[in-house]
Amino acid sequence: MRRMAWSAVLILAATALPARGAGGKSSSGLAYWISGAGPAVVLLHGSNLDHRMWDDEVPVLELEFQVLRYDLRAHGESAIPEAPFSASRDLAELLTELGIERASL
């Protein structure tokens, strides 16, 4: 019973949070959204999706973490590539630009 009550409180607290955080575009054209505070967590989306696939999880995660979501190139609001690119290099450059030295994926 105690465990169930705690879960209900956590869900209610998460759903009661106002929208917050900041978003923008990196110098290379990647759209990103960052919210919360604490250790950094990067949420990666699947192919043919975008950052919105994490909409339900973010309110709970941002209670304890700094959450970064971004759209891969040619997805969502990010730029379409004009030349070959590396998704891992894109992420490394985004983290550097945002001043995030360490993150869990």
C-alpha positions as CSV (number, residue, x, y, z in Angstrom):
1,M,0.0,0.0,0.0
2,R,2.8,2.4,0.9
3,R,4.6,1.8,-2.4
4,M,1.4,2.4,-4.4
5,A,0.8,5.7,-2.6
6,W,4.3,6.9,-3.3
7,S,3.9,6.1,-7.0
8,A,0.6,8.1,-7.1
9,V,2.3,11.1,-5.5
10,L,5.2,11.0,-7.9
11,I,2.9,10.8,-10.9
12,L,0.7,13.7,-9.6
13,A,3.8,15.8,-8.9
14,A,5.2,15.2,-12.4
15,T,2.0,16.0,-14.2
16,A,1.5,19.1,-12.1
17,L,4.8,20.7,-13.2
18,P,4.5,23.7,-15.5
19,A,6.3,23.5,-18.9
20,R,9.9,24.7,-18.4
21,G,13.3,24.6,-19.9
22,A,15.0,26.1,-22.8
23,G,15.4,25.2,-26.4
24,G,17.2,26.4,-29.4
25,K,19.4,25.5,-32.3
26,S,23.0,24.6,-32.2
27,S,25.5,26.3,-34.5
28,S,25.3,23.3,-36.8
29,G,21.5,23.5,-37.0
30,L,20.5,20.8,-34.4
31,A,17.2,21.6,-32.6
32,Y,17.4,20.9,-28.9
33,W,15.4,21.2,-25.6
34,I,17.0,21.2,-22.2
35,S,15.2,21.2,-18.8
36,G,15.7,20.1,-15.2
37,A,18.8,20.1,-13.0
38,G,21.2,17.5,-11.8
39,P,23.3,15.0,-13.7
40,A,22.9,15.3,-17.5
41,V,20.8,12.7,-19.4
42,V,20.6,12.7,-23.2
43,L,17.5,11.1,-24.7
44,L,18.0,9.8,-28.2
45,H,15.1,9.2,-30.5
46,G,14.5,6.4,-33.0
47,S,14.6,6.6,-36.8
48,N,11.7,8.5,-38.4
49,L,10.9,10.1,-35.0
50,D,11.9,13.2,-33.1
51,H,12.4,14.6,-29.6
52,R,8.6,14.4,-29.0
53,M,8.8,10.6,-28.5
54,W,10.1,11.4,-24.9
55,D,7.3,13.9,-24.0
56,D,5.8,11.5,-21.4
57,E,9.1,10.7,-19.7
58,V,10.6,14.2,-19.4
59,P,8.4,15.5,-16.6
60,V,9.5,12.7,-14.3
61,L,13.2,12.6,-15.4
62,E,13.6,16.4,-14.9
63,L,12.8,16.1,-11.2
64,E,16.3,14.6,-10.7
65,F,18.2,15.2,-13.9
66,Q,19.2,17.8,-16.5
67,V,17.4,16.3,-19.5
68,L,18.6,17.1,-23.1
69,R,16.5,16.1,-26.1
70,Y,17.5,16.9,-29.6
71,D,16.4,16.1,-33.1
72,L,18.9,14.2,-35.3
73,R,19.8,15.8,-38.6
74,A,16.9,15.7,-41.1
75,H,14.5,14.9,-38.2
76,G,12.0,17.2,-36.5
77,E,13.2,20.7,-36.4
78,S,16.8,20.0,-37.2
79,A,18.5,21.1,-40.4
80,I,18.7,18.8,-43.4
81,P,22.4,17.8,-44.0
82,E,24.1,19.2,-47.1
83,A,27.1,17.0,-46.8
84,P,28.1,13.8,-45.1
85,F,27.9,13.9,-41.3
86,S,28.4,11.9,-38.2
87,A,25.6,11.5,-35.7
88,S,28.0,10.8,-32.9
89,R,30.1,13.9,-33.8
90,D,26.9,16.0,-33.9
91,L,26.1,14.9,-30.4
92,A,29.7,15.5,-29.1
93,E,29.6,19.0,-30.6
94,L,26.2,19.8,-29.2
95,L,27.3,18.7,-25.7
96,T,30.4,20.9,-26.0
97,E,28.4,23.9,-27.2
98,L,26.0,23.5,-24.3
99,G,28.8,23.2,-21.8
100,I,27.9,19.6,-20.8
101,E,31.0,17.7,-20.0
102,R,29.5,14.4,-19.0
103,A,26.1,12.8,-19.7
104,S,24.3,9.4,-19.7
105,L,22.6,8.3,-22.8
